[in-house]
């Protein structure tokens, strides 16, 4: 695990194909809403802070853990109390690693999948014993990260699997916690409902007028509430979600034309420009890059999930 001075560059993709583990300790500064192609385990070492994940704002305390799924838009909001270093551990995990360690009856990704169903949402608050186990596993992972002794890579992989097992145990503990005892989630019920509505109707024509109608409020009130909770306007959120779905569908070998249609883009040319502006590459070129990667059998094996 490397100590990292955050440069301001937000990683969209991992450098390694399995996992990365970083210790960030920097002055706190707001970070724009962003998303990743990988799973993230965020372990807070500072005192209390607020963190936004896909429209929900959580209060996090020292020692608590945030699980972030691929394509969930998230951003640290602020540290509470006196100015202090923003101290945290970030473990990035590729979808391919979960696929490689899938076993009958044992889904290591379940703790991430369960976020939508738990009263605590994306937050884990492990008990004292599990917290010690997780902390010790991260320490051992830190010790092994820079070593290249015999079997070091296998040992790191085993430690990561151990970490995921502990996170799943902590997630199962959260199922027994009453909603009133869960971490504070500062959210508005109508905005939560509209976020779910947008996600379920991405392929349909959606406008601010339509969303205001669904939410039974004025457009002005909707924009104010939505921006207050998510940091984005409803239309900005809709655009981001459509672009994320477009990239996911392109990975499934869909044509650019069909992807634009399935993602609800009414204007083909504008959708191409929006994709290139967001990801730095046109959808056609992105699809061709995926084809070139798949042409190499070894690459295909590594990228398959």
N, C-alpha and C positions, 0 to 999 in steps of 0.2 A: 504494500500500500504506500503510495507516494504522497508526501506533503506537497500540495499544489498552491501556488499563488494564482488566484483566478484572474485571467487576462481579460475577461469581458466577452470572450468568444463562447457562445453557448453551443455545446456539442449536439448535433442532430443525429450523428451516426458514430458508432464505436470504431476505434482504431483496431482493437483486437476482435476476434470472432467469437470469443467465449464470454469473458467478463473483464471488467476493469474495476479497480478499487482505489479511491483517492481520498485523501484527507485534506479538506479545504479549511484554511484558517486565515480569514481576511477581514478587513473592515467591512461592515455591512453597507450595501448600497442596493437600491431597488433593481430588480432584474425584470425585463419585459416578459410578458406571457410567451411561453415557448413550449415545444413538444419534442419528444425523442422517438426514435425508431426502436428503442430498447426499453427494458424494464429498469426501474430505478428503486433502490432501497436508500432512503434518506434517514440518517441517524443523527439526531440533533445533540450536540455536545455543549452548546451555549444554553443560556437561560431562555425563558419563554419568548415565543415569537408567533406571528401569524403567517399562514401559508395558504395560497389559493390553488385549488385543484379542480379543474373542470367546473367552475361555477360555484364551488363551495369553499368558504373560508374557514380554516381550522385554527384553533389555538393549540400550539405545540409547546410542551415543556421539555426541559433537559432530560435526555434519556429516552424520549419517545421516538417512535419510528413512523415514517411516512412511506407508504408504498404507492408508486406511480406507474401506471400502465403505459404502454406505448400509445402515443397520440392523445394522451390526456394533457390538455393545456394547463400549465402550472407556473407559479411564480411566488418567490418569497416576498412577503409584504413589508414586514418590519420586525425588528427586535424590540422587546419590551424593556422598560427600565433604563438604566444608565448606559451610555455608549460602551461597547465591549466588542471584542473580536467575534466575528461570525464564524463559529467553529462547528464543523459537521463532517461526517463521513458519507461519501456517495459510492454506492456499489451499483455498477451498471451491468446488466445481464442480458445477453442476446436471446431472442426467441429460440435460436438453434440449440442453445444449451439445455433449455427445458425439454426440447424434443429428444435430445440425446439421452436424457435421464428419465424419460417417461417409463413407468412400469405399471403393470396391471394393478389397479387399486391404489396407486400412489402417484398423485398428481402434485408435483412440487410447485406448480404455478397456482395452485388452489388459493393460496393466501391473497394473490393479486385478483383472481376471479371473484373472490368473496367480498371485495371492497364495496361493490354496489349493493350488497344485501345486509351488511353489518350496520348496527346503529352508529358505530364509530367511524363508518366510512373508510377512508384511506389510512386511518391512524391506528397504530398498534401501541398498546401500553403494557408491555410484558411485566409479569410479576417479578418479585425479587430474584427468585431462582433462575427463571428464564432470562432475565436481564443479565445476570452474571454469565450465563452460558453464551449468550449472544456477544457480550463484550469480550469474553475470552476468545471466542472464535475469530472475531475481528482482529484481535491482537495477534493471534497465531497467523492469520492471513497476512497481516502486516509484516511479520517476521519473515515469512516465506516468499513474499512478493519479489524481492530482489535477489533471491538465492537461486543458484543453478546447480545445486547438489544433486546427487543421484535421486531420481524419483520426485524432484521438486515440483514439476508441473502436475504430476498425478496427485501429490499431497495438497497442492493448492485447489485442485478440482474437488478433492474429497472435503476440504474445509468449506468450500462454497456450498456443496450439497448439504453439509452439516448445518451451515447457516440457514439455508432454505427450510430445512426440517424444523429448526427452532422457530423460524418466522411463522411457519404453518401452525405450530403448536400455540404460539401467541395469538394467531388469528382465531383458532378454535376457542381459546379462552374468552375472546371478545364476544363470542356468541352468547355467553352466559351473563354478560354485563347488561344491566337494565339501561334503556335509552337515556334516562335521566342522569345516569352515571357516566355517559360517554363524553369524550372530548367535545368542547363547545364547537358547534358548527353554526357559523353566522351566515345564514342564508335566508332567502325569501322564498316562500312556498310557490308563488306564481312563477318566479324565475326558474326554480328547479323543475317545475312542470313544463315550462316552455323549452328548456334545454333538452328534456326527454322527448318533447314533441318534435323539435328540430332534428334530433338524431334519428327519429323514426320516420321522418318524411323528407329526407334529403333529396330524393329523386323527384319530388313534386315542386310545382311552382310555389315559392314562398315569398311573401313581401312583408314589409313592416306593418302594412294595414292588416294582413291576414293574421300575423302574430299578435297584434293588439286585439283583434277580434277574439282569438283563442284565449288570450289572457284576460279578457273583459276589462280592458283599461285603455286609456288614451295612448296614442303613439308617443307623446312627450313623456308621459309617466313611465311607459314601458322602457324607453331608451334610458331614462335616468336610473331606474331600478336595475336594469340589466348591466349597465356600465358600472354601477356602484358595486355589484356583486362579482362580476367577471372581469372588469377592466376593459371590456369590449362592448360595442353596440351589438344589437341582435343580428344585424346584417353582416358585420365583421365576423361574428362567431359562426354564422351560417357559411360564410365564404371559406373560413379556415376548415370547417368540418367537411365541406364538399371537396376541397383540395386534398385533404388527408385520405378521404375515401377514394378519390381518383388515383392517388399513388398506390394505394393498396390493391385496387382493381388492376392496375397496369402490371403489378407483380403476378397477377393471376393469368397473364397472357391475353388480356382483353384488348381489343382494338381501341385506338384513341377516340374514334367517333362514338363507339358504344359506351365508353367510359364517360364521355361528356354527357351523354343522354342519361345514363344511370345515376349520375351525380347531380342532375337537375340544372345543369348549365344550359341556358336557352340560347346563348350566343357562342358558337364554336370558336371564333377568332378571339373573343374576349377570354374564354376559358384557357386557351393556349397561352395568352399573355399573362394571365393570373398565375398559372402553374409555373411559368418560367420566372416570373418575378419572385415567387415564394421560394422555389427550390433551386433557382439558378440554372435551370436546364429545361428544355422543352419536353413535353410528354413523349413525343415521338423519339427523341434522342434518348430519353430515360429508358424507354421500352427497348431500344436497340442495345443499350448497355447491358440490360438484363439478359437479352438474348446472347450477347457475346460471352457473358459470364457462364451461362448455362451450356455453352458449347464445350467448355472444358469439363470433363467428367469429375475431376477432383473438386473443381469449384462447385459443380452441381451438388456433390455430396455434402459440401460444407454449408451451402446455402439452403438446402432443402429443409423443410420443417414438417 
